[in-house]
Amino acid sequence: MANITAAVVKELREITAAGMLDCKNALVENDGNMDAAIDYLRKKGLSKAAKKSDRIAAEGLVSSYIHGGRIGVLIEVNSETDFVAKNEEFQAFVKDLAMQVAAQNPKYIRPEDVPAEVLEKEKEILKAQALNEGKPEKIVDKMVEGRIKKYYDENCLICQSFIKNPDITIQDLLNEKIAKIGENLIIRRFTRYEVGEGIEKKVENFAEEVAKQINM
């Protein structure tokens, strides 16, 4: 059985805003696995983020970020009230998301946003790769599912590690803000532009540049 420390319980509480006892029970039930404990609390309806998820969020903010005149991002994040949209912490959160998109170049917001045909094609490629590696066919499907999770982690914004704190995901960050601000918040859409995109040119790691600037 995993050692459930007070610090881990506190961290889960900060992410979900659920009660301390509920957080401890969730960690015990899931052998200390933080992600599984978060899902457990959501399913139980004990996470504040889960309780607020069905509330209409029609206000919000469109924010922009431009990196060196070469990468530009527009992102819309919705809140329930105009009051929250004017809140400095909310505005900083939206700016962080814009910088995240600039640095990590996600293609989608959530796993469910990935088109079915794109997902199927990716699975076919991953399956072929696994078979070419000589993996037994009976375990290939499980390997593909594991690699699809990695695909989500790289290509879906909410699954990505937060560039300012790689120990949490954007979904964790969103849950923290929902709990702290007290309103449902929704990452609605984003657009990312990069100079010369689609044109053959010298490879430059703009994402690394953005990440360095953020962590200065």
One Martini backbone bead per residue (centre of mass of N, CA, C, O) as a GRO file, in nm:
protein
  216
    1MET     BB    1   0.097   0.036   0.021
    2ALA     BB    2   0.076   0.355  -0.002
    3ASN     BB    3   0.215   0.655   0.109
    4ILE     BB    4  -0.001   0.885   0.271
    5THR     BB    5   0.053   1.205   0.278
    6ALA     BB    6  -0.025   1.522   0.369
    7ALA     BB    7   0.088   1.656   0.111
    8VAL     BB    8  -0.082   1.492  -0.093
    9VAL     BB    9  -0.358   1.568   0.016
   10LYS     BB   10  -0.321   1.874  -0.023
   11GLU     BB   11  -0.280   1.867  -0.328
   12LEU     BB   12  -0.558   1.746  -0.397
   13ARG     BB   13  -0.723   1.972  -0.266
   14GLU     BB   14  -0.614   2.205  -0.449
   15ILE     BB   15  -0.725   2.081  -0.715
   16THR     BB   16  -1.044   2.005  -0.608
   17ALA     BB   17  -1.169   2.108  -0.320
   18ALA     BB   18  -1.192   1.885  -0.145
   19GLY     BB   19  -1.198   1.710   0.120
   20MET     BB   20  -0.967   1.570   0.317
   21LEU     BB   21  -1.102   1.291   0.353
   22ASP     BB   22  -1.172   1.247   0.056
   23CYS     BB   23  -0.878   1.258  -0.043
   24LYS     BB   24  -0.768   1.026   0.123
   25ASN     BB   25  -0.963   0.807   0.018
   26ALA     BB   26  -0.886   0.835  -0.281
   27LEU     BB   27  -0.588   0.749  -0.241
   28VAL     BB   28  -0.637   0.477  -0.111
   29GLU     BB   29  -0.817   0.355  -0.344
   30ASN     BB   30  -0.550   0.442  -0.554
   31ASP     BB   31  -0.260   0.399  -0.437
   32GLY     BB   32  -0.162   0.719  -0.472
   33ASN     BB   33  -0.297   0.804  -0.738
   34MET     BB   34  -0.364   1.111  -0.852
   35ASP     BB   35  -0.532   1.081  -1.115
   36ALA     BB   36  -0.727   0.867  -1.000
   37ALA     BB   37  -0.830   1.043  -0.763
   38ILE     BB   38  -0.955   1.265  -0.934
   39ASP     BB   39  -1.156   1.082  -1.085
   40TYR     BB   40  -1.297   0.976  -0.833
   41LEU     BB   41  -1.408   1.253  -0.738
   42ARG     BB   42  -1.569   1.316  -0.990
   43LYS     BB   43  -1.758   1.066  -0.983
   44LYS     BB   44  -1.859   1.152  -0.684
   45GLY     BB   45  -1.891   1.477  -0.679
   46LEU     BB   46  -1.640   1.621  -0.493
   47SER     BB   47  -1.560   1.813  -0.705
   48LYS     BB   48  -1.587   2.138  -0.782
   49ALA     BB   49  -1.544   2.114  -1.083
   50ALA     BB   50  -1.770   1.907  -1.131
   51LYS     BB   51  -2.009   2.081  -1.012
   52LYS     BB   52  -1.951   2.324  -1.238
   53SER     BB   53  -1.960   2.194  -1.536
   54ASP     BB   54  -2.290   2.266  -1.594
   55ARG     BB   55  -2.228   2.560  -1.608
   56ILE     BB   56  -2.268   2.852  -1.758
   57ALA     BB   57  -2.015   2.992  -1.995
   58ALA     BB   58  -2.034   3.331  -2.155
   59GLU     BB   59  -1.795   3.458  -2.068
   60GLY     BB   60  -1.471   3.637  -2.074
   61LEU     BB   61  -1.159   3.578  -2.272
   62VAL     BB   62  -0.935   3.729  -2.504
   63SER     BB   63  -0.607   3.624  -2.576
   64SER     BB   64  -0.259   3.716  -2.629
   65TYR     BB   65   0.049   3.593  -2.801
   66ILE     BB   66   0.385   3.712  -2.877
   67HIS     BB   67   0.684   3.570  -3.031
   68GLY     BB   68   0.911   3.757  -3.187
   69GLY     BB   69   0.711   3.775  -3.445
   70ARG     BB   70   0.658   3.434  -3.499
   71ILE     BB   71   0.445   3.383  -3.265
   72GLY     BB   72   0.083   3.333  -3.248
   73VAL     BB   73  -0.192   3.379  -3.002
   74LEU     BB   74  -0.535   3.280  -2.968
   75ILE     BB   75  -0.759   3.286  -2.675
   76GLU     BB   76  -1.053   3.127  -2.529
   77VAL     BB   77  -1.204   3.198  -2.205
   78ASN     BB   78  -1.462   3.093  -1.996
   79SER     BB   79  -1.712   3.241  -1.791
   80GLU     BB   80  -1.989   3.333  -1.598
   81THR     BB   81  -1.858   3.623  -1.545
   82ASP     BB   82  -1.741   3.946  -1.585
   83PHE     BB   83  -1.594   3.970  -1.316
   84VAL     BB   84  -1.389   3.741  -1.368
   85ALA     BB   85  -1.273   3.851  -1.639
   86LYS     BB   86  -1.138   4.100  -1.456
   87ASN     BB   87  -0.956   3.914  -1.317
   88GLU     BB   88  -0.620   3.882  -1.271
   89GLU     BB   89  -0.595   3.574  -1.239
   90PHE     BB   90  -0.752   3.499  -1.491
   91GLN     BB   91  -0.576   3.656  -1.694
   92ALA     BB   92  -0.314   3.501  -1.627
   93PHE     BB   93  -0.420   3.223  -1.706
   94VAL     BB   94  -0.475   3.287  -2.005
   95LYS     BB   95  -0.184   3.367  -2.070
   96ASP     BB   96  -0.059   3.093  -2.001
   97LEU     BB   97  -0.213   2.941  -2.223
   98ALA     BB   98  -0.096   3.095  -2.462
   99MET     BB   99   0.199   3.011  -2.400
  100GLN     BB  100   0.154   2.710  -2.418
  101VAL     BB  101   0.071   2.704  -2.716
  102ALA     BB  102   0.330   2.829  -2.825
  103ALA     BB  103   0.529   2.607  -2.707
  104GLN     BB  104   0.349   2.314  -2.764
  105ASN     BB  105   0.148   2.287  -3.001
  106PRO     BB  106  -0.144   2.212  -2.995
  107LYS     BB  107  -0.429   2.070  -3.172
  108TYR     BB  108  -0.602   2.034  -2.909
  109ILE     BB  109  -0.789   2.034  -2.619
  110ARG     BB  110  -0.922   1.743  -2.634
  111PRO     BB  111  -0.958   1.414  -2.693
  112GLU     BB  112  -1.258   1.450  -2.813
  113ASP     BB  113  -1.143   1.642  -3.056
  114VAL     BB  114  -1.042   1.407  -3.201
  115PRO     BB  115  -1.073   1.277  -3.484
  116ALA     BB  116  -1.155   0.961  -3.572
  117GLU     BB  117  -0.965   0.939  -3.824
  118VAL     BB  118  -0.707   1.025  -3.677
  119LEU     BB  119  -0.706   0.805  -3.459
  120GLU     BB  120  -0.706   0.558  -3.647
  121LYS     BB  121  -0.444   0.626  -3.795
  122GLU     BB  122  -0.264   0.626  -3.544
  123LYS     BB  123  -0.320   0.331  -3.464
  124GLU     BB  124  -0.209   0.203  -3.721
  125ILE     BB  125   0.079   0.309  -3.691
  126LEU     BB  126   0.136   0.190  -3.405
  127LYS     BB  127   0.084  -0.104  -3.481
  128ALA     BB  128   0.301  -0.127  -3.700
  129GLN     BB  129   0.539  -0.057  -3.517
  130ALA     BB  130   0.505  -0.290  -3.314
  131LEU     BB  131   0.533  -0.520  -3.522
  132ASN     BB  132   0.818  -0.426  -3.629
  133GLU     BB  133   0.941  -0.479  -3.330
  134GLY     BB  134   0.822  -0.779  -3.249
  135LYS     BB  135   0.558  -0.781  -3.119
  136PRO     BB  136   0.313  -0.937  -2.982
  137GLU     BB  137  -0.008  -0.934  -3.091
  138LYS     BB  138  -0.153  -0.966  -2.803
  139ILE     BB  139  -0.004  -0.672  -2.701
  140VAL     BB  140  -0.050  -0.441  -2.905
  141ASP     BB  141  -0.315  -0.302  -2.812
  142LYS     BB  142  -0.201  -0.207  -2.538
  143MET     BB  143   0.027  -0.039  -2.657
  144VAL     BB  144  -0.148   0.155  -2.819
  145GLU     BB  145  -0.299   0.279  -2.580
  146GLY     BB  146  -0.044   0.395  -2.447
  147ARG     BB  147   0.038   0.571  -2.701
  148ILE     BB  148  -0.221   0.739  -2.713
  149LYS     BB  149  -0.174   0.887  -2.452
  150LYS     BB  150   0.079   1.029  -2.556
  151TYR     BB  151  -0.066   1.178  -2.780
  152TYR     BB  152  -0.244   1.343  -2.594
  153ASP     BB  153  -0.013   1.473  -2.424
  154GLU     BB  154   0.097   1.629  -2.689
  155ASN     BB  155  -0.198   1.733  -2.846
  156CYS     BB  156  -0.352   1.805  -2.573
  157LEU     BB  157  -0.381   2.059  -2.371
  158ILE     BB  158  -0.500   1.926  -2.097
  159CYS     BB  159  -0.257   1.695  -2.105
  160GLN     BB  160  -0.042   1.881  -2.061
  161SER     BB  161   0.229   2.003  -1.935
  162PHE     BB  162   0.312   2.259  -1.744
  163ILE     BB  163   0.565   2.482  -1.811
  164LYS     BB  164   0.580   2.601  -1.504
  165ASN     BB  165   0.465   2.293  -1.404
  166PRO     BB  166   0.529   1.962  -1.481
  167ASP     BB  167   0.357   1.822  -1.237
  168ILE     BB  168   0.124   1.944  -1.407
  169THR     BB  169  -0.164   1.991  -1.571
  170ILE     BB  170  -0.395   2.175  -1.730
  171GLN     BB  171  -0.629   2.040  -1.583
  172ASP     BB  172  -0.526   2.099  -1.300
  173LEU     BB  173  -0.518   2.404  -1.332
  174LEU     BB  174  -0.816   2.441  -1.395
  175ASN     BB  175  -0.922   2.322  -1.129
  176GLU     BB  176  -0.789   2.527  -0.943
  177LYS     BB  177  -0.936   2.780  -1.060
  178ILE     BB  178  -1.224   2.689  -1.008
  179ALA     BB  179  -1.192   2.660  -0.700
  180LYS     BB  180  -1.086   2.954  -0.642
  181ILE     BB  181  -1.300   3.130  -0.808
  182GLY     BB  182  -1.602   2.975  -0.834
  183GLU     BB  183  -1.609   2.892  -1.145
  184ASN     BB  184  -1.679   2.812  -1.450
  185LEU     BB  185  -1.427   2.695  -1.682
  186ILE     BB  186  -1.354   2.741  -2.042
  187ILE     BB  187  -1.183   2.608  -2.303
  188ARG     BB  188  -1.273   2.693  -2.621
  189ARG     BB  189  -1.027   2.835  -2.801
  190PHE     BB  190  -0.764   2.823  -3.063
  191THR     BB  191  -0.486   3.005  -3.226
  192ARG     BB  192  -0.194   2.928  -3.430
  193TYR     BB  193   0.095   3.110  -3.533
  194GLU     BB  194   0.359   3.071  -3.792
  195VAL     BB  195   0.618   3.162  -3.948
  196GLY     BB  196   0.620   2.977  -4.241
  197GLU     BB  197   0.398   2.788  -4.237
  198GLY     BB  198   0.448   2.527  -4.477
  199ILE     BB  199   0.743   2.613  -4.521
  200GLU     BB  200   1.045   2.551  -4.624
  201LYS     BB  201   1.290   2.543  -4.354
  202LYS     BB  202   1.462   2.621  -4.100
  203VAL     BB  203   1.508   2.472  -3.800
  204GLU     BB  204   1.324   2.596  -3.513
  205ASN     BB  205   1.296   2.624  -3.150
  206PHE     BB  206   1.035   2.798  -3.034
  207ALA     BB  207   0.935   2.644  -2.787
  208GLU     BB  208   1.199   2.672  -2.625
  209GLU     BB  209   1.202   2.979  -2.617
  210VAL     BB  210   0.938   3.022  -2.466
  211ALA     BB  211   1.006   2.854  -2.213
  212LYS     BB  212   1.250   3.026  -2.128
  213GLN     BB  213   1.097   3.293  -2.092
  214ILE     BB  214   0.896   3.195  -1.873
  215ASN     BB  215   1.152   3.088  -1.672
  216MET     BB  216   1.310   3.372  -1.605
   0.00000   0.00000   0.00000
